[in-house]
Amino acid sequence: MRIDLTDTTASRINKALVRARRAIGSPAVGVVLTMVVVTDEENAHDALKAAERASQEHPSRVLVVVRRPDRTHRRTASRVDAEVRVGSDAGSGEAVLLRLFGEVAEHADSVVLPLLLPDAPVVVWWPVDAPAAPARDPLGALAQRRITDAYAVERPLEELAARAASYAPGDTDLAWTRLTPWRSMLAAALDQARAGVTSAVVESEADNPSAELLAGWFADRLRVPVERVTTAGPVVTAVRLRTEHGDIVVDRPEGAVATLSIPGQPTRVLALKVRTTAELIAEELRRLDPDEAYAAALRAEVTTPPAAGARKSRTSHQQRRNA
């Protein structure tokens, strides 16, 4: 069910949500958190669809905030337009698409605050154009979890440096979330190899933010030099952990299949697909406590040994959205 409201208020939006739930026969609120998506008009549709798919695993009230401030010399009257979605039109929760015009666009928190579910955690996600310090942003300050995406900017490695400088518990980035299958596979491989790692190599397309975070994770957890090698991609293509018994290698040149090589064992073929944004968001919603591993990887000092093809971390970027 959908209800369109023009030049409305938070009170009217709340009443429309109650009315819509009653109309479909679900008067109770069966959601577990509020997810605030802050985006622009161009990305609003895709962001809302991803949030709705993620809500199938985590029933949520999704509030999509689209700011339209007055950027001309004319004064646009402050106005809030809303589209309320409940039932099959909103995943397994409920959704409100908020378009903020004029001066109210600069005070989105005053519109969002009355729409938050009481006594439920709040997650804020910026698909594009995240603030420099998410925890100090008025909307970010309302949240227990703040999600950014370094792939959505022109220079993501500079973005990672800014994230490290402004990090607060609860911050995370989808460039880190994309690494979960890689980290799980590599941790399992190290358990099987039972050998000390002397150095690591991360191969990826030029200036890939996930590769930079993976290198930081190795530097923090293994305390070894990490070599960054640029390949044609796409995205992260291989990881090599050098040990006294040989190299542990995860190689995924392209596609959804990778090979795992461990010294003294046969090479195995494993699934390592590129996950959708909805899957990444759903993973982030599974735990809302501070991600200490991400914080350590983000702030780690990566030492790069001199080697042919090696690149030092955090330089420049050509935009990609997968890992």
N, C-alpha and C positions, 0 to 999 in steps of 0.2 A: 504494500500500500504506500502511496506517495501523496504528500500534502505540500502544496506550494504556498509560501507566505511571502508577501511583498511588504517592504517597509515595516518590519515586525520588531518584536522585542523578545528577550529571553523568556519572559513569562508566557508569552503566547506560544513560543516554541515548545516549552514544557507541557503546556496544555494540549498542543497538537500531538505530542508523543503519547500522552495518556489516552487521548481520543482514538488515536490509531491503534494502540494496543487493545483497547476495548473492542474496536471494530473487527479485529481479526481473532478475538477470543482469547487474548493473552494479557490480562490486566496486570499481572505481576511482572516485575523487572527481573529477568533471568540472566543478567550479564554480570561479569566478574571484574571489569575494569573499564575505564574511559580511555580511549585512544584519540589524541588530538593530532591531526595531520595538518601541517602548515605548508602550503604550497602556492603555486600560481595557477592561473586559469589553464595554461597549456598542459600542465601535468596533473591537474585535479582529477580527471577521469581515471587515468591509470592508477594514481595513488589510492583513490577510493576503492577501485576494484581489488587492488592488492590487500587493502585493509579489510575489506569484506570477506575475502577468501581466508585471510588469517583468522578472522572472527569465527570461522567454522570450527576451529580448534580452541579458540579462546573467545567465547561470546562477549562482545564488547559494545559499548556505546561509542560509535565513531563520529567525531566532530571534525569535519574538513573545513579549514579556515582558508579562504581565498581573499587576499587583501586587494582592494582597488582604490588606493589613495588618489587624491586629486593631484595630478602632476602637470596641470595646465595653470594658466593664470586665472581661469575662472574658479569659483568656489563651488565644488560639488557638495550638495547637501549630504550630511551624514545619514546613512541608511543601512539597514541590515535586511538582506533578502535571504530566505532560508528554503531549503527543500528537505522535508522530513521523510525518511524512508523507514518502514517497519515491516517485518515479516520476510517474505521471499525476496523482496527488493533490497534487503540489507544484510545478506548473509544469514548468520544465525543470531544476530543481535539487532541493533537499530542504528541508523545513521542520520546525520544532519549535515547538509552541505550549506555552509555559511558564506555568503558573499558580503564583504564589508566595504562600503563606499565612503569616500570623504574622510573626515577627521577620525571617525570611529575606527578606521582601518589601522590607525596608529595605537589604538587601545584595545586590541583584540582580546586581551586577558579579561577585560571587564565584561565582554560578551560571553566568553567561554566559561568563566567561573560559575555563574548560576546554572550552567548546564552539566556540570560535573556530577557524577554519581556520588552520593554521600558514603563515606567510609569505604571507598573503593580506590585502589591504586590508579594513578594517572601516568600514561606514557605519552610523550610528545615525539613525533617523527617529522623531520624535515626532509622530504625527498630531494629537494634542491635548495640552494641558497640558505644554508643554515647560518645562524648568527655566529659571530667570532667566539663568543663564550656562551654556549647553550645554557649552562646552569644559571647565568646572570640575566638571561632573557626573561621578560615578564611571563611568557608562556612556559618557558623551560623551568622557571622557579616553582611552577605548580606541580611538577612531575617528579615521580620517583625514578623514572627511566627516561633518558633523552637519546634519541637515535638519529644519527646523521649518516651521510653517505659521501665518502671522499671521491667517488666516481662521478658525482654529479656536478663537479666544478671543473674549471678549465685547468687549474694547476693543483691537482690533488695532493702532491707531496708537500707543497707549501701549506695546504689545508691540514695535513697530518701534523706538521710542526706547530701550527696554531692550536690544534686540538691538544697537543702535549702541553703547551704553555697554559691553556685554560682548563685543563682536565679537572673535573669534580666527580666524586663517587656518584654513579648512576649514568655517566656518559658512556656511550658505545658508538660504534660505527659499523655499517654493513660491510665495509671492506674487511673487517675482522671476522664478522659472521660468516662470510664466504669461505673462510679458512677452516671451519670446523671439521669437514671431512678430511682435509689434508692433515690437520693436527692429530686427529684420532688415528689415522692410518700410520703416521710416523711414530706416534707414541707406542702403538702396538708392535711396530717393527723393531723398535729399540728394546722392548721387553723380550722379544724373541731372540734378537742378536746377542744380547748381554755382552756388549762390547763398548768400551769408552770411545766417545766421539772426539776427534782431534780438530776437525773443522767442518764447515758446512758450505754448500753452494745452493743458491736459489736462482733458478733460471725463469725469466719471464720477458714479456714485451717491455719496452722502455718505460721506466718510471711507473710501474704498476703499484698502487698503494697497498694491495693485499700482500704482494711480495715483500714490500718494505716492512710491513708488520710481521710477516713470517720471519724475516731476517732478525727483527728485534726480539721475537720470541726465542729464537735460537740463542741469540746473544745473552738474553736474560737467564734462560733456563740451563743452557749447556756451558755458558762461559767460554765460548770458542770463537775464533775469527770466522766471519761470514763473508763469502764472496758473492757478489751480485753479478750475474751474467745476463746480458741482453740477447734475446732471441727474437725471431719473427713473430712469436706468439702463436695463437692468441692467448692472452692473459698468462697466468702461471703455467709453465710447461713442464718443469722438472725440479726435483729437490734431491740433492746428494749429500749424505752424511758420511764423512770419511772416518773410518775406524781402523784400528790396528789389524783387523781381519779382512778388510776390504770395504767397499762402498755399499751403503744402503741407499737404494735409488727408487724414487717414485717418479715415473715418467709418463706424462700425459701430453703428447705433442698437439693433439686436437681431439675433438669429439668427447664422448662421455665415458671412455674406457681408459684406464691407466694400467701400467705394469709395475709390479713391486718386486724388486730384487734384493735379497738378503744373502750375505756370504754363507756358502754351505747349504743353501736351500734352493729348490727349483723356483724359477720365475713364475709369478702368479699374475693373472689378469683380474682386475678389480673394477667395479663401477665407481666412477668419480665424475658424476654429471654436474653440469652448471645448473644451479637451483634458481627458481623464480624468486622475484621480490617478495611475493606472498609467503613463500616457504621461509625466507630469511626473517621476515617480520614475525612469523609464527614462532620461530626458534627464539627470538629475542624476548617474546612474551612469556616463555616458559619459566624464566627466572628474572626477578626484578631487583635482586640484590646487586651490589657493586661488582663489576667484573674486574677483579684484581689482575688477572692474567692479561687482559687487554691494556690496562693501565701500565703494567710493567713493560709490555712489548712496545707500547707507544712511546715510552720515555727511555727505552734502552739505547745505549751508545753502541752502535754497530761498528766494529773494527773490521776493515776490509783489507786482507793481505794483498800485496802487489801481485797481479796475475793478468795475463792476456785476456782481454774481454771483460775484466771486472769493472764495475761502475760503483762509485760511492753513492750512498743513499741520499734521498731527498734532493732531487735536482729540478726537473721539469716534467711535463706530462702530455700525452695525447689521450683524450678521453675514451674510456671503455667502461662498461657496466657489469662485467662478469668476472669471475675468478675460478 
